[in-house]
Amino acid sequence: MNVRPAIVAMMPLLSLWRRQIHQYPELGFREHLTSAFAADRLKQWGWQVQEGVAQTGIVAVLPGTSSQKVIALRADMDALPMQEYNPVSYRSVHDGVMHACGHDGHTAILLGLAKYLASQPTLPGTVKLLFQPAEEGPGGAKPMIESGALQDPQPQAILGLHLWNNLPLGTVGVVPGPLMANTDYFKVLITGQGGHGAMPQQTIDAVVVAAQVVVALQTIVSRNVDPLQAAVVTVGKFHAGSVFNVIAPSATLEGTVRCFAPELAQRLPQRLEQVIAGVCQAMGASYHLEYTRHYPAVINHPEITSLVQSVARKVLDRIEAVVPEQTLGGEDMAFFLQEVPGCYFFLGSANRDLGLDKPHHHPCFDFDERALGLGVEVFTRCIEEFFAPATTPGPVSATQALV
């Protein structure tokens, strides 16, 4: 693969940084160690550093020879509230906290980019790095934007990547338009009337009502959504009852609603409540619904996506290494993309032969660290091409026209 020698030489350092961050994971808005780790290095390399953005975020700027063009790049820093079971030397030392989604790698990649750019001649444009807290929750992108992270200077483009164990090392997954889903959360309390398990005629069984709601909600996707559109309604939590022979007076359901299309995201909550209300009315129960908007869909700008695809093919040296990839997972990179045209893409990081292919959010999640150097190279080339002067096409010769 076409990674420049200076970045190849940096790979052991990228791995070291990633492992240090991995060993000391921190939850959202508590990334004090990680933020200090990044800020100290950025200052050493001559970046203009603003700390404490949205509590623990960092905005770093490397001015160019001209202020005409500005590009931003983003990495998330937070870990997950889960126990790690990896038998590795850099296993988490923080009980119940783990980097199980690759954010340690994202931070290392952006640091590698910062170190490389600082060692090169001054760029023609300005580069802005966003080290974001709390992607896993409750969300750090929006607070960073509200804190002015996209101002002074204001970027014309923004890039981000996600290490992706659903793809092998040496591939990039990206599409123009929707890449990741709008993700919403709902909680519904269904209230019936409890009683003795042997006398159901005296009750309104909240378990039965809730079970009917779970089944009925599945008809939203199968019968109310265009089959050519992607959507999902998942009930992930069902809690009711406390004794085996007592009919529960209430039940609580919690779940998620996901889709790509913004107009569908507007319609689904109404349909969800209609289904819940109809089942409850038919069975004599009442309900209380809480519906929370979480992250909007990640929607890539066609022109910036084309730039990423072109660069990725050059770096990976295979046209077929760039594949269309979408997921109904969510990402608050979406908020940045609502403000600035940009592209978010998946960087393949799995290596089955080495056992580095566990899925994201798995207690033994790990990835092939060679992806770190690839990430730095792809980001670097995207910046170089974004700043490259536009060329005016010359006249087409008769020979070229025939070709």
Disulfide bonds with the S-S distance in Angstrom:
none
